Amino acid sequence: MARSIYITSPEGSTGKSTVALGLVTLLAREVAKVGIFRPVVKSIEADETTDLLIRQTGGTLEYDQCVGVTYDELRADPEGALARIIDRFRDLERQCDVVVVDGSDYTDVPGGDEHSFNARVAANLGAPVVLVLTAHERTAEQVAASAELSIAEIAQEHAFTAAIIVNRTAEGQADDVRAALAGLGTFVVTLPDLPLLSAPTMHDVLTALDGELIYGDEELLSREATSVLICGMTTENVLRHLQDGQVAVLAGDRSSLVPALFMAHQADNFPSLAGLVLNGGMLPEEQMSKLIRGFGSNLPVIATARDTYQTADKLMRLHGPISRGSQRKIDLAVATVEENISLDKIVAALDIPHREVITPLMFQARLVDQARADRKRIVLPEPDDDRVLRAASALLARKVADLILLGDEATVRARAAELGLDISSATVVSPQDEAYLGRYAEEFARLRAKKGVTLEQAREKVQDVSYFGTMMVHMGDADGMVSGAAHTTAHTIVPSFQIIKTRPGTSIVSSVFLMLMEDRVLVYGDCAVNPEPTPEQLADIAISSAQTASLFGVEPRVAMLSYSTGTSGTGADVDKVREATRIVRERAPELSVEGPIQYDAAVDSAVAQVKLPGSEVAGRATVFIFPDLNTGNIGYKAVQRSSGAVAVGPVLQGLNKPVNDLSRGALVEDIINTVVITAVQAQRN
């Protein structure tokens, strides 16, 4: 039976779902199957919060498995609704190792009754309560009073309060809050006040005001608006009050102020705005409109028919939930919970047993922890691609690596600000920066002297971002590089062949994909680089792949794949694999290796008993070496698409220092994963 915790609050707007998001994400890194259950929801249709929480568990559960009843059902028949909640929870619990219950949201029920109801549900589910309070605009004594009343009400319903999480504590307030709550005898955690987590996006602003986007980039409507400025002052005073992430509101007939706001937004020494709102139903006149368009600014400008008071009132009360599209909020919420809540204490409190299962989320989380433990400098040569900037913001928020972005600093930082991303801790280096260029040109000319490369030619060559980034790694100014989102594979890896070259004892650069299966991690090589490896090269690929597997915590048991198992087949292709296996055993006698072997005999213990009884690899293989690129590429894609496995890679191996290539269709998550892998590889160096 699953262990469970019940997260609830005595009122709305405490950040309870943010806490649930963080706890679900942390637990999914430690436990094979985490469930999410919401006892009461507004609608039986999928809502953003539930959808996001399910996604953070790995996405294997269906929405209707994770909800109890609606508010309408609760009001119509309270006792019957409670019975249905318990039944649905038990059904889910049987399928999971841990269930995180996210209590009701104070949508349609008076506060006191709803808090008692949540406590009653927690008691009936047998789940300890995590009480979430807010310290926003409250003293430590007021928080303590709220906690005391809430715990008493929970106890009255025969539930147990296991922990108190006080959210939105102001700077310098945390110690006072913990001291005020010390007498309650309950584990207490404080989380800082992060306005971004409740900030609406410009799209939320557009919707709330029934507005129309009249200028700017629609994509930038995803940026959060962290504050509101009503521009009823002179231009000079308006400029004085501007802040980063602000939405500026002005009457439509005061559009003469718009050019000044545009110029301030674009200026390096002024804040970057989230957008403008022109209210009152008035649009700029023709000549002013022409001038505004002439700026070529991407800044969203929204027109609304509402007057100034209506607009200000609506915006001041507007909050933005964390949703699947709010990646920056998700990263910030998870990072905040990670920094302030001990996963070990949660696991100990729930008495979660250890299981020999590695899910994709668990594997990725362990890599993140490994990268974070010894942060490396990773260079990203393509920050002009928004996906790279979004990945950089997420990586920096989670403190996974120290990032170096190549490009014009003002341009890179301005685009990140437009997207509402925080890359302030990244280093931005221009490939034309003489502090690097001269050294790199001299070294590249030396390395390529036998090819007739002159210093002048070298100077021109290393200004290419792929060559510049590779030289940074070679010269020790960075520990690894990730590129390819906007460049071909050749453009990314050819410079590494010319500059970084292969590790001693390795004759060939190859690749693997880390195949994240439902309950384990497998390593497939080579599926991306070498079309027709010789037996010697195939042996090299096998040894490198086994080393890569070990690096990422996978015990290497190497299967040298073929269409034949053992001595059952003959032919040139089988002979190549047989010879490669012999070379592996000779060069790396400590490795567990079997070959030639068919895929079914490598993975299925029943088949292995028939075809290769007594083999320590057959039926248990973790590293699969394909005989050529054709079969490798087909093989990994077939498994990926048919099983739902997450394919991470290609991970290049055999280089002196790590350089990894991205697909030009890479998602932000793919870029994040590749940077994490590159950082872990860099630790080995």
SESE-780065 format. One line per 5 residues: number of its first residue (from 1); their letters; for each residue z, x, y of C-alpha. Coordinates in Angstrom, 3 decimals. Layout:
<sedrens>
NUM> a> Z,X,Y ~ ...
</sedrens>
This chain:
<sedrens>
1> marsi> 0.000,0.000,0.000 ~ -0.816,1.186,3.508 ~ 1.710,2.290,6.084 ~ 1.393,0.540,9.430 ~ 2.542,0.661,13.044
6> yitsp> 2.501,-2.196,15.555 ~ 1.645,-1.314,19.165 ~ 2.796,-3.884,21.696 ~ 3.896,-4.308,25.322 ~ 6.100,-6.773,27.206
11> egstg> 3.292,-7.375,29.750 ~ -0.378,-6.761,30.410 ~ -2.079,-3.739,31.989 ~ 0.176,-1.117,30.415 ~ -2.616,0.892,28.809
16> kstva> -1.645,-0.293,25.325 ~ -5.198,-0.141,23.999 ~ -5.539,3.393,25.362 ~ -2.505,4.375,23.294 ~ -3.992,2.583,20.264
21> lglvt> -7.260,4.475,20.761 ~ -5.471,7.822,20.834 ~ -3.289,7.083,17.804 ~ -6.196,5.754,15.736 ~ -8.229,8.872,16.547
26> llare> -5.359,11.203,15.652 ~ -4.611,9.431,12.381 ~ -8.290,9.354,11.358 ~ -8.174,13.159,11.412 ~ -5.354,13.261,8.885
31> vakvg> -5.842,10.168,6.705 ~ -8.887,9.214,4.627 ~ -9.015,5.541,5.630 ~ -7.405,4.227,8.811 ~ -7.527,0.496,9.450
36> ifrpv> -7.328,-1.285,12.778 ~ -5.964,-4.824,13.024 ~ -5.747,-7.106,16.053 ~ -3.628,-10.178,15.266 ~ -4.858,-12.241,18.225
41> vksie> -8.177,-11.939,20.034 ~ -9.840,-13.935,22.755 ~ -12.898,-14.746,20.690 ~ -13.906,-14.457,17.065 ~ -16.999,-12.651,18.351
46> adett> -16.749,-8.869,18.526 ~ -14.985,-7.614,21.672 ~ -15.304,-4.162,23.220 ~ -11.771,-2.974,22.445 ~ -11.864,-3.891,18.758
51> dllir> -15.383,-2.509,18.403 ~ -14.305,0.807,19.928 ~ -11.189,1.102,17.753 ~ -13.190,0.395,14.585 ~ -15.692,3.061,15.609
56> qtggt> -12.884,5.606,16.067 ~ -11.740,5.017,12.470 ~ -15.164,6.071,11.198 ~ -16.842,2.675,11.417 ~ -16.525,1.691,7.717
61> leydq> -14.732,-1.612,8.424 ~ -16.339,-4.866,9.538 ~ -15.112,-6.690,12.647 ~ -14.028,-9.832,10.809 ~ -11.805,-7.729,8.513
66> cvgvt> -9.880,-6.426,11.508 ~ -8.891,-9.617,13.371 ~ -6.425,-12.413,12.695 ~ -6.844,-15.521,14.836 ~ -8.019,-16.524,18.310
71> ydelr> -5.756,-17.617,21.159 ~ -7.137,-21.149,20.750 ~ -6.094,-21.186,17.083 ~ -2.672,-19.800,17.995 ~ -2.025,-22.520,20.601
76> adpeg> -3.270,-25.296,18.311 ~ -1.130,-24.343,15.294 ~ 1.341,-21.475,15.869 ~ 2.829,-21.481,12.358 ~ -0.503,-21.820,10.611
81> alari> -1.944,-19.040,12.806 ~ 0.921,-16.721,11.871 ~ 0.294,-17.368,8.187 ~ -3.414,-16.578,8.582 ~ -2.584,-13.377,10.481
86> idrfr> -0.317,-12.203,7.646 ~ -2.886,-13.061,4.969 ~ -5.719,-11.275,6.777 ~ -3.531,-8.240,7.437 ~ -2.589,-7.973,3.748
91> dlerq> -6.258,-8.133,2.769 ~ -7.026,-5.229,5.113 ~ -3.905,-3.275,4.175 ~ -4.956,-3.093,0.525 ~ -8.110,-1.203,1.555
96> cdvvv> -6.487,1.402,3.828 ~ -4.031,4.289,3.845 ~ -2.691,3.473,7.319 ~ -3.170,0.430,9.561 ~ -2.716,0.556,13.344
101> vdgsd> -1.982,-2.921,14.686 ~ -2.978,-3.440,18.329 ~ -0.913,-6.381,19.588 ~ -2.153,-9.177,21.821 ~ -3.454,-8.561,25.331
106> ytdvp> -1.621,-11.190,27.421 ~ -4.862,-13.066,27.973 ~ -3.815,-16.710,27.597 ~ -0.115,-16.903,26.722 ~ 2.880,-16.576,29.133
111> ggdeh> 4.390,-13.089,29.056 ~ 7.812,-13.762,27.547 ~ 6.547,-15.984,24.740 ~ 3.795,-13.534,23.883 ~ 6.143,-10.581,23.598
116> sfnar> 8.414,-12.521,21.238 ~ 5.355,-13.559,19.262 ~ 4.231,-9.932,18.840 ~ 7.728,-8.950,17.701 ~ 7.729,-11.806,15.207
121> vaanl> 4.336,-10.741,13.829 ~ 5.526,-7.126,13.527 ~ 8.586,-8.264,11.569 ~ 6.462,-10.340,9.196 ~ 4.044,-7.462,8.649
126> gapvv> 6.909,-5.048,8.030 ~ 5.509,-2.723,10.690 ~ 7.674,-0.571,12.992 ~ 6.966,-1.207,16.671 ~ 5.612,1.296,19.164
131> lvlta> 6.583,-0.174,22.528 ~ 4.233,0.694,25.403 ~ 5.591,0.396,28.953 ~ 4.121,1.284,32.319 ~ 5.806,3.377,35.009
136> herta> 3.125,2.571,37.578 ~ 4.827,1.842,40.922 ~ 8.220,1.650,39.167 ~ 11.342,3.779,39.229 ~ 12.785,5.367,36.109
141> eqvaa> 15.655,2.841,36.260 ~ 13.218,-0.084,36.345 ~ 11.371,1.322,33.326 ~ 14.680,1.697,31.458 ~ 15.646,-1.896,32.262
146> saels> 12.304,-3.141,30.945 ~ 12.717,-1.052,27.791 ~ 16.225,-2.362,27.129 ~ 15.174,-5.990,27.460 ~ 12.051,-5.449,25.356
151> iaeia> 13.923,-3.702,22.531 ~ 16.525,-6.502,22.482 ~ 13.790,-9.120,22.236 ~ 12.077,-7.187,19.447 ~ 15.383,-6.889,17.564
156> qehaf> 16.029,-10.617,18.012 ~ 12.856,-11.261,16.016 ~ 14.141,-8.818,13.333 ~ 11.597,-6.088,14.096 ~ 12.384,-2.397,14.610
161> taaii> 11.357,-0.298,17.633 ~ 10.362,3.125,16.299 ~ 9.142,4.677,19.557 ~ 8.648,4.037,23.249 ~ 5.559,5.313,25.032
166> vnrta> 5.790,5.154,28.813 ~ 2.297,5.214,30.265 ~ 1.157,5.978,33.834 ~ 4.124,8.131,34.825 ~ 3.633,9.698,38.240
171> egqad> 3.616,13.442,38.762 ~ 7.188,14.737,38.556 ~ 8.522,11.434,37.175 ~ 8.399,12.133,33.425 ~ 11.758,13.939,33.184
176> dvraa> 13.540,11.153,35.069 ~ 12.005,8.500,32.811 ~ 12.998,10.365,29.638 ~ 16.525,10.820,30.974 ~ 16.822,7.113,31.844
181> laglg> 15.700,6.121,28.323 ~ 17.777,8.721,26.476 ~ 20.636,6.307,25.779 ~ 18.450,3.868,23.855 ~ 18.373,6.106,20.771
186> tfvvt> 14.620,5.776,20.353 ~ 11.893,8.417,20.264 ~ 10.317,8.530,23.782 ~ 6.937,9.863,24.914 ~ 5.594,9.858,28.470
191> lpdlp> 1.911,9.871,29.396 ~ 0.603,10.788,32.865 ~ -0.988,8.350,35.285 ~ -4.780,8.818,35.001 ~ -6.568,6.396,37.376
196> llsap> -9.923,7.122,35.722 ~ -8.839,5.303,32.542 ~ -8.632,1.950,34.322 ~ -11.430,2.551,36.836 ~ -14.421,0.163,36.724
201> tmhdv> -17.946,1.519,36.485 ~ -20.527,0.811,39.142 ~ -22.079,-1.564,36.620 ~ -18.739,-3.441,36.538 ~ -18.871,-3.521,40.352
206> ltald> -22.430,-4.856,40.292 ~ -21.464,-7.633,37.852 ~ -18.214,-8.584,39.593 ~ -19.946,-8.966,42.964 ~ -22.996,-10.803,41.542
211> geliy> -24.886,-7.997,43.233 ~ -28.342,-6.465,43.096 ~ -29.201,-2.773,42.813 ~ -31.532,-2.188,45.768 ~ -31.682,1.626,45.782
216> gdeel> -30.732,4.476,43.461 ~ -30.724,5.381,39.782 ~ -29.752,2.586,37.380 ~ -28.405,5.179,34.922 ~ -25.757,6.178,37.475
221> lsrea> -24.233,2.690,37.280 ~ -22.263,4.104,34.330 ~ -20.198,6.255,36.713 ~ -16.605,5.158,37.305 ~ -15.534,4.092,40.795
226> tsvli> -12.036,5.505,41.167 ~ -11.280,4.121,44.646 ~ -12.654,1.814,47.361 ~ -13.266,2.573,51.032 ~ -13.938,-0.276,53.467
231> cgmtt> -16.149,1.293,56.146 ~ -15.008,-0.592,59.247 ~ -14.500,2.581,61.322 ~ -16.700,4.913,63.273 ~ -18.970,7.214,61.312
236> envlr> -16.737,10.225,61.966 ~ -13.636,8.422,60.671 ~ -15.477,7.070,57.629 ~ -16.544,10.607,56.727 ~ -12.962,11.781,57.100
241> hlqdg> -11.740,9.268,54.490 ~ -14.347,9.872,51.778 ~ -13.135,10.829,48.275 ~ -14.821,11.862,45.028 ~ -15.832,8.886,42.889
246> qvavl> -15.351,6.405,45.717 ~ -17.358,3.230,46.285 ~ -18.000,2.737,50.013 ~ -18.221,-0.875,51.227 ~ -19.937,-1.762,54.512
251> agdrs> -21.543,-4.808,56.056 ~ -25.272,-5.083,55.476 ~ -25.942,-5.157,59.210 ~ -24.191,-1.780,59.611 ~ -26.847,-0.011,57.545
256> slvpa> -27.148,2.664,60.237 ~ -24.093,4.221,58.538 ~ -25.978,4.559,55.224 ~ -27.897,7.763,56.154 ~ -24.623,9.476,57.090
261> lfmah> -23.093,8.467,53.747 ~ -26.198,9.697,51.907 ~ -26.048,13.051,53.689 ~ -22.323,13.408,52.960 ~ -22.922,12.558,49.300
266> qadnf> -25.597,15.251,49.031 ~ -23.692,17.880,51.030 ~ -21.873,20.582,49.057 ~ -18.822,20.381,51.296 ~ -18.303,16.595,51.076
271> pslag> -17.139,14.413,48.177 ~ -19.601,12.918,45.695 ~ -19.609,9.117,45.940 ~ -19.949,6.653,43.052 ~ -22.026,4.235,45.112
276> lvlng> -22.388,2.012,48.157 ~ -21.980,-1.753,48.532 ~ -23.743,-3.630,51.363 ~ -22.050,-7.005,51.715 ~ -22.659,-10.177,53.702
281> gmlpe> -26.046,-10.912,52.161 ~ -27.869,-8.758,54.723 ~ -30.354,-6.027,53.833 ~ -31.458,-3.058,55.946 ~ -34.374,-3.661,58.308
286> eqmsk> -37.797,-2.275,57.398 ~ -37.540,1.040,59.279 ~ -33.984,1.719,58.098 ~ -35.042,0.863,54.540 ~ -37.929,3.327,54.863
291> lirgf> -35.524,6.033,56.059 ~ -33.105,5.356,53.196 ~ -35.877,5.625,50.615 ~ -37.023,8.845,52.248 ~ -33.754,10.546,51.270
296> gsnlp> -34.809,10.274,47.638 ~ -31.142,9.901,46.701 ~ -30.081,8.674,43.255 ~ -26.883,7.154,44.694 ~ -26.653,3.482,43.648
301> viata> -26.678,1.012,46.538 ~ -25.678,-2.559,45.674 ~ -26.272,-5.609,47.864 ~ -23.999,-8.662,47.578 ~ -23.797,-12.011,49.357
306> rdtyq> -19.982,-11.858,49.442 ~ -18.246,-11.173,52.750 ~ -16.032,-8.162,53.387 ~ -12.759,-9.856,52.398 ~ -14.198,-11.332,49.198
311> tadkl> -15.769,-8.000,48.272 ~ -12.617,-5.987,48.962 ~ -10.382,-8.483,47.127 ~ -12.654,-8.471,44.086 ~ -12.891,-4.673,43.938
316> mrlhg> -9.176,-4.060,44.461 ~ -8.381,-6.223,41.424 ~ -11.226,-4.937,39.275 ~ -10.380,-2.825,36.224 ~ -12.716,-1.274,33.701
321> pisrg> -11.862,-1.299,29.993 ~ -12.498,1.677,27.769 ~ -15.597,0.823,25.752 ~ -18.037,2.590,23.444 ~ -20.130,3.532,26.462
326> sqrki> -17.191,5.091,28.335 ~ -17.336,8.502,26.670 ~ -15.544,10.304,29.484 ~ -12.691,7.779,29.324 ~ -12.544,8.066,25.537
331> dlava> -12.365,11.859,25.719 ~ -9.682,11.753,28.407 ~ -7.590,9.156,26.560 ~ -7.746,11.037,23.256 ~ -7.039,14.401,24.905
336> tveen> -4.021,12.932,26.726 ~ -2.543,11.475,23.548 ~ -3.250,14.742,21.688 ~ -1.383,16.758,24.310 ~ 1.659,14.489,24.458
341> isldk> 2.164,12.898,21.028 ~ 2.923,14.940,17.908 ~ 0.708,13.901,15.004 ~ 3.148,15.605,12.608 ~ 5.929,13.287,13.771
346> ivaal> 3.725,10.226,13.284 ~ 2.731,11.327,9.782 ~ 6.367,12.071,8.906 ~ 7.583,8.760,10.320 ~ 5.027,6.794,8.308
351> diphr> 5.631,8.914,5.179 ~ 1.881,9.372,4.699 ~ 1.096,11.133,1.398 ~ -1.321,14.052,1.262 ~ -4.666,13.320,-0.425
356> evitp> -7.409,15.723,-1.491 ~ -10.069,13.848,0.477 ~ -12.064,15.113,3.456 ~ -13.788,12.412,5.506 ~ -16.320,13.266,8.237
361> lmfqa> -13.750,12.499,10.940 ~ -11.130,14.658,9.248 ~ -13.548,17.564,8.856 ~ -14.764,17.372,12.460 ~ -11.208,17.143,13.747
366> rlvdq> -10.134,20.198,11.781 ~ -13.036,22.175,13.204 ~ -12.035,21.089,16.711 ~ -8.462,22.221,16.061 ~ -9.763,25.531,14.703
371> aradr> -12.008,26.081,17.731 ~ -9.242,25.127,20.139 ~ -6.772,27.546,18.554 ~ -8.810,30.566,19.741 ~ -11.173,29.386,22.462
376> krivl> -14.497,31.171,22.722 ~ -17.095,31.376,25.496 ~ -20.203,29.400,24.582 ~ -23.301,29.503,26.780 ~ -25.439,26.357,27.193
381> pepdd> -28.815,27.233,28.776 ~ -29.953,23.610,29.351 ~ -27.588,21.866,31.803 ~ -30.594,20.221,33.461 ~ -30.484,17.866,30.453
386> drvlr> -27.940,15.078,31.011 ~ -26.987,15.092,27.326 ~ -25.843,18.695,27.658 ~ -23.778,17.861,30.744 ~ -22.144,14.910,28.977
391> aasal> -21.341,17.081,25.965 ~ -19.960,19.803,28.240 ~ -17.669,17.322,29.979 ~ -16.331,16.094,26.626 ~ -15.806,19.611,25.271
396> larkv> -13.992,20.736,28.399 ~ -11.778,17.638,28.402 ~ -10.740,18.412,24.825 ~ -10.370,22.149,25.617 ~ -12.544,23.139,22.677
401> adlil> -14.339,26.086,24.287 ~ -14.903,27.858,27.585 ~ -18.423,26.927,28.640 ~ -21.046,28.845,30.599 ~ -23.934,26.776,31.976
406> lgdea> -27.172,28.419,33.120 ~ -28.820,27.209,36.302 ~ -28.410,26.775,40.022 ~ -24.717,26.082,40.537 ~ -25.101,23.561,43.352
411> tvrar> -27.733,21.598,41.439 ~ -25.817,21.597,38.147 ~ -22.526,20.538,39.693 ~ -24.186,17.914,41.895 ~ -25.852,16.264,38.900
416> aaelg> -22.593,16.296,36.936 ~ -20.847,14.678,39.895 ~ -23.580,12.023,40.112 ~ -22.979,11.204,36.452 ~ -19.228,11.052,37.013
421> ldiss> -18.598,14.042,34.749 ~ -15.927,16.687,35.178 ~ -17.289,20.189,34.537 ~ -15.062,21.881,37.115 ~ -13.673,24.340,34.558
426> atvvs> -17.149,25.461,33.401 ~ -18.735,28.655,34.709 ~ -22.238,28.213,36.123 ~ -24.465,31.311,36.175 ~ -27.954,31.643,37.616
431> pqdea> -30.486,33.570,35.480 ~ -31.508,35.237,38.758 ~ -27.986,36.503,39.453 ~ -28.252,40.267,40.049 ~ -24.741,40.754,38.692
436> ylgry> -26.277,40.129,35.274 ~ -30.041,40.505,35.667 ~ -30.232,44.246,36.169 ~ -28.027,45.070,33.170 ~ -29.825,42.592,30.935
441> aeefa> -33.284,43.862,31.891 ~ -32.335,47.477,31.164 ~ -30.838,46.590,27.780 ~ -33.760,44.358,26.766 ~ -36.243,47.086,27.724
446> rlrak> -34.275,49.526,25.565 ~ -34.194,47.149,22.615 ~ -37.930,46.432,22.847 ~ -39.112,49.910,23.871 ~ -40.938,50.407,20.563
451> kgvtl> -42.912,47.246,21.381 ~ -43.974,48.750,24.698 ~ -41.842,46.501,26.909 ~ -41.389,47.976,30.401 ~ -38.388,47.431,32.674
456> eqare> -40.476,45.183,34.926 ~ -41.597,43.087,31.960 ~ -38.046,42.946,30.661 ~ -36.772,41.770,34.043 ~ -39.237,38.888,34.021
461> kvqdv> -38.531,38.014,30.390 ~ -34.761,37.819,30.592 ~ -34.924,35.285,33.440 ~ -36.057,32.769,30.836 ~ -32.888,30.754,30.031
466> syfgt> -33.118,31.318,26.254 ~ -33.466,35.078,26.661 ~ -30.818,35.181,29.406 ~ -28.336,33.215,27.262 ~ -29.047,35.385,24.221
471> mmvhm> -28.513,38.521,26.325 ~ -25.169,37.117,27.487 ~ -24.098,36.880,23.838 ~ -25.488,40.321,22.983 ~ -23.765,41.976,25.949
476> gdadg> -20.412,40.312,25.255 ~ -20.448,38.054,28.329 ~ -20.460,35.064,25.964 ~ -19.409,34.663,22.323 ~ -22.165,32.297,21.206
481> mvsga> -25.072,30.157,22.397 ~ -26.281,26.601,21.704 ~ -29.749,25.579,22.856 ~ -32.739,23.500,21.815 ~ -32.084,20.088,23.383
486> ahtta> -35.041,20.674,25.700 ~ -36.761,23.649,24.018 ~ -38.468,24.279,20.697 ~ -36.686,25.905,17.776 ~ -38.821,29.024,18.212
491> htivp> -37.902,29.249,21.894 ~ -34.241,29.197,20.907 ~ -34.092,31.486,17.887 ~ -36.874,34.050,18.446 ~ -34.844,35.796,21.200
496> sfqii> -31.921,36.066,18.768 ~ -34.167,37.763,16.188 ~ -35.304,40.257,18.851 ~ -31.936,40.876,20.490 ~ -28.959,40.019,18.293
501> ktrpg> -30.577,40.715,14.914 ~ -29.055,40.361,11.448 ~ -25.587,41.313,10.278 ~ -25.201,44.489,8.216 ~ -25.868,43.734,4.560
506> tsivs> -27.953,40.652,5.421 ~ -31.719,40.866,5.294 ~ -32.674,37.395,6.484 ~ -31.597,34.762,9.007 ~ -31.264,31.394,7.307
511> svflm> -29.647,28.033,7.878 ~ -27.419,25.424,6.290 ~ -26.633,21.804,6.962 ~ -23.027,20.699,6.594 ~ -23.352,17.369,4.792
516> lmedr> -20.307,15.244,5.651 ~ -20.086,12.790,2.766 ~ -17.662,9.883,2.611 ~ -14.917,11.923,0.937 ~ -16.034,15.584,0.907
521> vlvyg> -18.163,18.215,2.620 ~ -21.193,19.819,0.975 ~ -23.334,22.732,2.191 ~ -27.143,22.656,1.860 ~ -29.311,25.723,2.472
526> dcavn> -31.937,26.698,3.537 ~ -33.396,23.501,4.984 ~ -34.762,24.682,8.334 ~ -35.930,28.292,8.597 ~ -37.558,30.067,5.601
531> peptp> -40.581,28.370,3.982 ~ -40.993,30.476,0.792 ~ -38.066,32.845,0.213 ~ -38.417,35.578,-2.406 ~ -35.749,35.920,-5.126
536> eqlad> -34.028,38.614,-3.030 ~ -34.113,36.408,0.074 ~ -32.922,33.380,-1.896 ~ -29.969,35.427,-3.136 ~ -29.250,36.472,0.455
541> iaiss> -29.351,32.814,1.538 ~ -26.934,31.873,-1.256 ~ -24.407,34.570,-0.321 ~ -24.627,33.745,3.392 ~ -24.250,30.026,2.637
546> aqtas> -21.152,30.682,0.529 ~ -19.662,32.698,3.402 ~ -20.461,29.873,5.831 ~ -18.832,27.357,3.489 ~ -15.651,29.440,3.353
551> lfgve> -15.643,29.768,7.135 ~ -15.552,25.986,7.464 ~ -12.886,25.429,4.831 ~ -15.162,24.525,1.911 ~ -14.430,26.370,-1.359
556> prvam> -17.840,27.778,-2.355 ~ -19.170,26.843,-5.770 ~ -22.858,27.700,-5.580 ~ -25.616,25.760,-7.343 ~ -29.028,27.473,-7.365
561> lsyst> -31.213,24.372,-7.603 ~ -34.340,23.982,-9.679 ~ -36.182,21.351,-11.707 ~ -34.651,22.913,-14.836 ~ -31.083,23.567,-15.966
566> gtsgt> -30.024,26.708,-17.794 ~ -32.662,27.937,-20.257 ~ -34.348,24.569,-20.732 ~ -37.380,25.263,-18.557 ~ -39.893,27.978,-17.805
571> gadvd> -42.384,28.768,-15.059 ~ -42.676,30.858,-11.940 ~ -40.488,28.568,-9.812 ~ -37.682,28.526,-12.379 ~ -37.963,32.268,-12.902
576> kvrea> -37.556,32.827,-9.159 ~ -34.292,30.868,-9.132 ~ -33.088,32.604,-12.300 ~ -33.753,36.019,-10.768 ~ -32.074,35.028,-7.492
581> trivr> -29.004,33.910,-9.445 ~ -28.866,37.266,-11.233 ~ -28.999,39.097,-7.882 ~ -26.194,36.933,-6.456 ~ -23.973,37.738,-9.444
586> erape> -24.723,41.416,-9.057 ~ -24.143,41.551,-5.280 ~ -21.235,39.083,-5.086 ~ -19.489,39.002,-8.477 ~ -16.514,37.173,-6.973
591> lsveg> -18.673,34.064,-6.293 ~ -18.808,31.077,-8.625 ~ -22.571,30.558,-9.025 ~ -24.772,28.678,-11.479 ~ -28.540,28.639,-11.764
596> piqyd> -31.066,27.456,-12.378 ~ -29.455,23.999,-12.311 ~ -30.694,20.501,-11.535 ~ -29.040,18.495,-8.775 ~ -27.580,15.870,-11.108
601> aavds> -25.959,18.531,-13.286 ~ -24.551,20.185,-10.166 ~ -22.821,17.049,-8.823 ~ -22.136,14.758,-11.780 ~ -19.422,15.882,-14.191
606> avaqv> -20.713,13.637,-16.989 ~ -24.215,15.107,-16.757 ~ -22.719,18.593,-16.470 ~ -20.828,18.156,-19.768 ~ -24.117,17.462,-21.521
611> klpgs> -26.361,20.041,-19.822 ~ -23.946,22.913,-19.048 ~ -20.608,22.394,-20.816 ~ -17.965,24.885,-19.797 ~ -19.589,25.805,-16.443
616> evagr> -17.137,26.224,-13.562 ~ -19.833,25.093,-11.088 ~ -21.699,22.293,-12.868 ~ -20.415,18.882,-11.791 ~ -18.296,20.504,-9.043
621> atvfi> -20.806,22.312,-6.832 ~ -20.153,22.459,-3.094 ~ -22.963,24.792,-1.963 ~ -26.529,23.812,-2.886 ~ -29.333,26.360,-2.503
626> fpdln> -32.822,24.866,-2.517 ~ -35.665,27.025,-3.831 ~ -37.823,26.597,-0.699 ~ -37.955,24.928,2.702 ~ -40.041,22.018,1.440
631> tgnig> -37.476,20.853,-1.123 ~ -34.538,21.696,1.144 ~ -35.770,19.683,4.094 ~ -36.730,16.715,1.916 ~ -33.445,16.945,0.035
636> ykavq> -31.056,16.908,2.970 ~ -32.923,14.100,4.729 ~ -33.062,11.994,1.558 ~ -29.304,12.338,1.056 ~ -28.594,11.760,4.750
641> rssga> -30.627,8.572,4.972 ~ -29.760,7.086,1.582 ~ -26.025,7.823,1.507 ~ -25.118,7.569,5.194 ~ -23.889,11.174,5.214
646> vavgp> -23.503,12.928,8.565 ~ -25.767,15.997,8.608 ~ -24.434,18.667,10.968 ~ -26.861,21.475,11.687 ~ -28.949,23.408,11.213
651> vlqgl> -26.275,26.082,11.390 ~ -27.903,29.501,11.635 ~ -26.363,32.254,9.525 ~ -26.992,35.959,9.067 ~ -27.016,36.883,12.776
656> nkpvn> -24.673,39.478,14.258 ~ -23.422,36.863,16.721 ~ -23.790,33.068,16.578 ~ -26.768,31.273,18.119 ~ -27.502,27.697,17.041
661> dlsrg> -30.454,25.414,17.581 ~ -30.433,21.728,18.492 ~ -32.999,19.087,17.735 ~ -34.807,17.903,20.840 ~ -33.688,14.431,19.831
666> alved> -30.041,15.533,19.627 ~ -27.371,13.038,20.576 ~ -24.413,14.049,22.734 ~ -22.253,14.012,19.590 ~ -24.693,16.412,17.885
671> iintv> -24.393,18.852,20.787 ~ -20.595,18.649,20.675 ~ -20.545,19.301,16.925 ~ -22.889,22.277,17.255 ~ -20.821,23.864,20.016
676> vitav> -17.670,23.441,17.908 ~ -19.370,25.081,14.919 ~ -20.674,27.927,17.080 ~ -17.172,28.512,18.465 ~ -15.741,28.715,14.942
681> qaqrn> -18.503,31.140,13.927 ~ -17.683,33.239,16.982 ~ -14.057,33.489,15.849 ~ -15.235,35.261,12.695 ~ -16.957,37.881,14.830
</sedrens>
